[in-house]
């Protein structure tokens, strides 16, 4: 596998010098190794007996006599700890290091192939634009190879996909974790890596699991429809990881990231692939009809029958804090409403799942994915893929008027307590959704700036009309995230100009925002007793409250982005037109005067 990894790395710089047909043949020779991912020859009774008898027979060197210490001792230690055949190792640390290196090389090869396919799907490069014919030929080979791997099933066409099942099995497996000796110390806690440096065995396993999670996410992005058994196994895996996180504490960044990635895998497997339309309807109906999956994803909640006292109750899906359960319930609700389920009570139950998901903070959980420390350090393909997945999910939720249902659920009862089963702090609202959009656009602004992005289906059109006067900070942050480059700045300027012509959205226009800055200057001048040089009616009860201050900071950041990113002509036009619109309020002063005054205020 190390040899294949080197080939794939070389293709990134020397692709034009490699025959695509040779690459295709070379990949086929690794097909079975990918389908039986990280499956090595395990412990063997015959080999173990030979080691214990201190006389082993190898294919390369024939019979070899061992010493009881260290040969026998280390060979058995390595076999017990790494679940390998007892014959054929040198120093145990070096042998274990080579073993983990081979495992990681296998996953890195698979990840590179999947990333190439997923990257082309996201960037809509399948038509060949922007790539050489040679590169397109290689991409087609990679696509065909990956499609073949993902289509291989066990037990017939309706059975689970072999590769996905194997990934889940590996992520559940803890047999390679260091075990405790009778003396209470860990056996083989460190291995020697390829550079000869001692590395923590636990860290090597964490890196391996991280690669597995990324591979699984990309595999589901490429082929979203997993068999119901695989979906159920995915949800079980999420529960196992959650239990492990509770046992080790929430401070493990590797485990936190793995939880988020598997959560997105579950969401992908549960949601429709819009561009496929009716092609997958039968598969989705089978998934919805699967009672085992439903019980795991969306069990009945307390909120469906009663209201918890003082807002301190929780759903039976997961206790407060396990926000992944809210994302699963959201995905399941979208799946059921999208199929227009017609059985008695099914549609009401689907709608209730959507409401329960927002009450548990589903969108807040999606936003946390982008703040993960390791996510920020990841490669662009992985970041953009995550942004694309979340964007599609948000778009489908907006299509189902999810927030309207959420808002109606949050009406106060006569006693003054909210009619929800989770604490109010977890409840999603329009601002939460816009905060998620701002985070994902910061990673992948082309989702909005390039309308023909095929990987997001109709999500863009649903998000386009989603603007609220009550969530200005999140909206301004989202616009700042989109304001990248001359094209992005031009799009933002056009958006604000259109909003200025719409009465309900005029509160977000340039005139209103810049006029508010002038009003702050008037307030400060009136409060301090100075002459007011800008002719706006003074309101001196306060300069600004906390919410106004947050809006001002977000707005000024947006103006800064436009000036820095926009084309010179667009920026000049924006400033001159704003100055003309506010001429009366400015009393003949230039537009920068209120900004300068505001800067000088204590």
N, C-alpha and C positions, 0 to 999 in steps of 0.2 A: 504493500500500500504506500510505503514511503516513495517508491519508484513512481507510482501513479500521481502522487501529490506533486512531485518534482515536475512531471510532465504538465500537469494543469497549471502550475505556477509559471512554467516557461511559455505556455500558450498565451499568457497575458502580455508578453513582450515580443514573442517570435511566432505569432500565429500564422503569419503569411508563409512561413518556411516549413510548415507541417502539412502533410497530406491528410485531409479530413477522413478519407477512407481508412487510413492507418489508425487514426484516433478512434474511429468507430469499432474497428476490430479489437483494439487494445481495451476499450471499455467493456466489450462483451466478455472478455476473459475474466473480468472482475464481477460479473453479474451475480453469480451465486454467493460471492462473499458479501455483497451488499444486501441481498435478500436474507442471508443468515448473519445479520450485522453483529459483529463482535462475538461470534460464536467460535470459540477455540477448543482444541482437544482438551477434554477435562481429565480429572483424576482417573487413573486406570489401575485396577487391582493387580494385574500382572506386573506393571511397571513398579508399583509400590513394593511388591514382594522382592523384585530384583534389587531395589535400593536398600531395603531392609537386610537383604542377604549380602550386600556390599559388592555385588557383581551385576553390572547392567550391560545390555546389548544395544548398541546404537547402529543406525543405518550407515553412518559415515565412518565410524572408527571401530566397529565391531565390539568385542567384549572389553569392558573397562572395569578395573577394580577400584572401589571407593574406600576412603577412610571413614571410620565411624564419626570422627569429628575433624574437620567441619563438613565433609562432603555429604554424608548421609543426613546430618542434622539440618543443613541448609536446603538440601533438595526437598526434604519433607516439609520444612517450614514454608518454602515457596509454593509447593503444591497445595498445602492446607490454606494458605492465605489468599492465593490468586486463583485457586480452583483449576490448576493446570496439570498436565501429565508430569509425573515425577522425574522423568529422565531428561537430561540435556540442559544444564545451566552451569554458569561459571560463578562469579560472586553474586550472591543473592540480590544485593541492591542494584547492581548493574543489569542483571537479568530482568528484575522487576521493572527497572526504568525502561529497558528496551520494549518490554511487553506493553507498558502504558503508552510509550511513544507510538507503537504500532496501532494501538487502539485509537489514539487521537488522530493519527494520520488517516485512518479509515474514515473517521467522522469528518475530518477537514476536506477530504476528497468529495464525500457526498455533499457537504455543505457548499463547496464551490460549484458543483454541478447544479444543485438546486438554486443557488443564488443567480447563476447565469440565466436559468429559465424564468425565475420569478422576476428578475430585473428587467428582462425583455417584456414580460407581461405588463409590468407597471409602466414602463416607458413607451409602450406601444411600438416596439421596434420590430415586430414580426413581419412588417411590410418591407423591411430592408432599408428604410431610409436612414441615412447617417452612418451606415456600416458598409464595409467592403463585402464583395460577394464571398470571399474566403471566410470572413468572420461569420457571415450569415450561414454558410454551410456548416461550420462548427456548431453554431447555436442550434441549428436544426438537429444535428446529431445528438447534442446534449438533451434537447427536448424529447426526442424519440426514445432515448435511453431512459430518462427519468420517467416518462409516461409508461414505459414498459415495466419498470420497477414498481411503480405505484398501482398498476393494474393487476399485478400478480396477487391472487387470492388463494386462501386455503379453504378447502371444502366447497369448491364450485363458485359460480359467478356471484352468488348472493353472500358468500362467506366474507370474513374480515380480510382486509388487506394485510399481506404478510409483513411488509416493511413497517407499516404503522404499528402493527401489533408487537413487532419485535422492539421497536423504540419504547413503547409503553412498558414492556416487560423489563427492559434494561433500566429504565428510570425507577421502577419499583424495586429492583434488585439491590439489596444491601450486603450481599455476600462478600464483596471485595473490601468492605470497610475493615480497618485494622481491628483485630480481636485482642482480648485481654489474656495475658498469661496467668498462671496460677499465682504468680508473685504480684499481680495487679498492675503490671506494665503492659504497654501495647507491643504486639509483635510486628516486626517490620514496619515501624512508623514512618520511615523515610526510604526513598528510592533515589538512584542516581540518574539524572536526566541526560539527554544527548550531549550536553556540554560538559558532563562529568561533575555537575554540581548537585549536591544533595537537596532533594525537594520533599516536602511533606506529601505522604501518600494520600492523605485526606484531600489536600489541595489538588492533586492530580485527578482524583475522582470528581471533585467539584467542577474542574475545567471540562472533564468529559461529559458530565451531565448538562453543563451549559451548552456544549456543542450539540448534544442530543436534542435539547429543547428547541434550539434554533433550527435544526434540521427538520424536526417534526412540524414546526410552525410553517416553514417554507413548503414542506410537502403538502400540507393541507391547503395552503394558498394556491398551489399549482392544481391540486385536485381536491376540491372542498368536500365532496360527498364521501363520507366514511360510512361503513356498515354500522347499523345500530349497536352491535356488540362492541365495536371499536369506540363509539361515542360513550357507551356505558363505562368502558374501561378507562377512558380519558377522565371522566368525572370521578371515578374511583381513585385514579392517580392524584387528582387534585385534592381529594380528601386526605389521602395518605401524606401528601406533602404538607398540607395544613396542620395535620396532627404532629408531624415532625417539627414544624416551625414552632408550635406551642411547646414542644418538649425542649427545644434548644434555645427558645427566646426569639424575639423578632429582630435581633441585631445582626443576623447573618445575611449580608447583602446578596450572596450567591443564591441562597434559598428563597429570599424575597423575589429575586428576578425570575427564578424558575417557576414560582407560583404564578407570577404575572404572565409568563410565556405560555404555560399550560392553560391558564384561564383564557387567553386569546385563542389557543388551539380549540378549546371546547366551544367557544363562541363561534369560531369559523365553522366547525362541524355542525352546529345547530342552526345556522342562518342560511337562507336561500342564496344562491349565486345568481344575481339578477339577470346577468347577461345570457344565462342559459334558459331563462323563461320556463316554458312547459316541459322542456327536455328532462328536467329532474323532478317533476311533480310527483311521480309515483314513488321515487326514493324518499322524498320528504314526507309523503303521506305514511309510508312504512315507519319512518322515524317517529312521527307524532303518535302513531298507533301503538308504539312499543311501550308497554306499561312499565317495564323495568327501567328504561331510560327516564320516563316521566317521573317516577318516584324518586329517582336520584337527583334530577335537575330541578323539579318544581313540586315538592311535596306540599300538601295543604298547609296554609299558614294560619296562625291564630287570628290574623286580621280579617280573614274571610268569614269568620263566625262571630268574633267579639272584639272589643276594643280593650287594650291593656290599660291597666290603671296607671295614671300619671305619666303615660308615655314611656314606661321603663321596660315593657315587654319586648320580646324578640320573636322572629319567625322561627319555625322549626327547621328551616333549611340550614341555618348556621347562626351562631351567636353573634351579637354586634361586634364589628371589627373584622369579621371574615367577609370582606366586601366582594370576594370572588363569587359568592353565592348569588349576590344581587345581579351580577353581570350574566350569570347563567340563566337566571329567571327572566331577565330582559330578553335574552336571545330566544328562549323558549316561547315567550309571549309573542315576539315578532314572528317566529316560525308559524305558530298556530293562527294568528290573525292574518298572516300573509296567505295561508292556505284556505281561509274562510271556512274553518271547521263548522260543521252544521249539526253535530250531535247535540242532544239536550244539555244545555248549560255549558257546552265547551267554549263558545265564543265569550260568554261572560267570564269564564275562568281564565281565558287567554288575556282578556282586558285587565282582569284583577292581577294577573302576574306582572303586567307592565307597570301597574300602579305600585305594587309591592316592591318591584325592582327599584323604582325611583325613591320610594320611602327608605330603602336600605342603602341608597347612595351608589347606584350602578355607574352613573357618569363620573362621579367623584373617583371611583375605583379606576375607571379607564384613564382619567387624567393623571393618576399616580404613576402609571406606566412610564410616562415621559420624564418623570423626575427621578427615576432610578439611576443610581450612580454609574452602573455599568452600561446602561442604555446610552448615556451621553458620550461614552467612549467607543461605542460600537461603530462598525462600518456603515456607510451611507445606505447600502442596499437593505440591510436589516432595519435601520431606522425608518426608511421610507416604506418598507413593507408593513411595519407596525402602524405607521401613520395611516396608510391606505386601509388596513383592516378596521381601525377605529373609526375612520371617516365613513366608511360604508355602513358600519353599525349605527353611527349617529344619524346618518341620512335616512336609514330605514325607520329609525325611531321617530324622527320628525315627520316622516310620511304618514305614520300611524297616529299622528296628533297626540303623541305620548304626553307631552307637557300639559295639554289641556286636561287630560284625564288626571294627571298628577295634581294640577292646581285645584280641580274640583274636589279631589280627595282631601285636600288640606284645609277645607272650610272649617272654621271653628265650631265646636258644639256649644250649646247654651252654657255648659259648665266651664267653658273656656279652654278645654283641652283639645288638642288636635286629634282628628280621627285617623290615626295611623298606629302601627304596631311597633315602630322603632323611634328612638329619640329624634327630635326635630333636627338635631345637628347633622344627621345623616341624610336628610331629605334633599334630593336634587331639585334644581330649579333652572330657569332659563340662563341665569348667570353661570351655573355649573357647566352647562352645555357649551356656552361660548368660551369658557376657560379651557375646555378640552379642545375646541376648535383652534384656539390661539396656540396651544401647545403643539398640536399636530401640524398646523400650517408653518410654524417656526422650523419644523423638521423637513417638511415636504410642501412648500408653497405652491408647487406646480399642480397639486390637486385642485386648487382653485383657479390658478392663473392660466391653465391650459384646459379649456372646456372639453376637448375631445379625449381626455384621459379615459381610456376604456376600462381600467381596472376598478373604477368606483361606481359603475352603473349610473343610476339616476340620483345618486346621493347629492351631487352638486346642486341639482335643481331644487331639492328639498331644503338644503341648507341656505340657498340663495335668498329665500324670502324670510329667513329667520332672524329678525332684528327686533329688539324690544327697547323701549325707552327706559325701562327700569334697570337695565344691565349695562350701562354705558362703559364702565371700566373694562369689563370683559370684552365688549365689542371693540373698544378702541385698541385694546391689546391685540385682538385678532387682526385688526386692520394694520397695526404696526408689523405684525409677523408676516403679513402678505406684502408689505411695502419693501420688496427686495428687488433692486435693479430698476432700470428706467420703465420697463413694462409694468412691473408691480406697482410702482408709484403712480403711473398713469391710470391704472385700474382703480386704485384707491381714490384718486382725485375725481374720477368719473363717478364712482359710487357715491361720494359725498355730494357732488353736484346734483345727482338725481334725487338724493334724500332731501336736499334743500327745496325741491319742487313738490314734495309730498307733505301735506300739513301734519300728519301724525308722526313723521320722522324728522320734522324741521328742527326738533330739539337736538339732533345729532349733526346739524349742518355746520359748515365753517362759520357762517354769520353768527349763529347762536353760541358756538364755543368761544370764538374770539370776542364776541360781545360780552360774554361772562367774565373774561379776563379784564376787560375795561371796567366792568362793574366792580370787580375786586379792588381795582386801583381807586375807584371812587369811594368805596367803603373805607379803605385804609386812610385816605385823605380826610374824610369826614370824621373818622374816629380820632385821628391825631390833631384835628383842628386846623389843618392846613387848607389853603385855598384849593378848590377843586378845579383843575384845568381841563378835565374831560367832561363834557356836558351829558351826563347820564344821571338819572334820578338816584339819589343816594339812599342806600338802605344800611343803616349804621348799627343794627342790632348785633351783628357779628361779621367778621371778615369771611370766614368759611368754616363749615363743619368738616368732620373727618371724611365723610363720603365725598364732599366737594373737592377736598384736597386730593383724594385718590383719583378722581376724574381729571383734575387739572394735570397731575403728574402724567397720567396715561395720554392725555391729549398733547401735552408738550413733547412727549416722547414720539408721538406720531408725526408731529410737525417736524421734529428733528430728522426722523427717518425720510420724510418726503424731500427735505432740503438736501440731505446727503445722497439719497438714492435716485432722485428724479432727474430727468433731462433738464438742462439749463433753461430751455424755452418753457417747459411745463412749470418749473418752479417759479420763474419770473411771472408767468401768467397767473398762477395761483396767488402770489403775493399782491400783485397789482389789482386783480379783481377783488380780493378781500379788502384792500385799502379803499377801493371805490365804494363797496357796499357799506363800509363802516365810516364813511367820510364825516357824517354828521356827528356820530359819537366820538370820533377822534378829534373833532374841532380843528382840523387842519394839520394835526400832528401826523408823522409817519406811523406806519403799523408797528414798528419796533418800539415806539415810545411806551405803550402800556407794558410790553414785555420787560423793558428796562426798569420801569417803575416797580413792577412786581418783583424783579430781582433785588431791588434795593430795600424792599419792605422787610422788617425784622421777623 
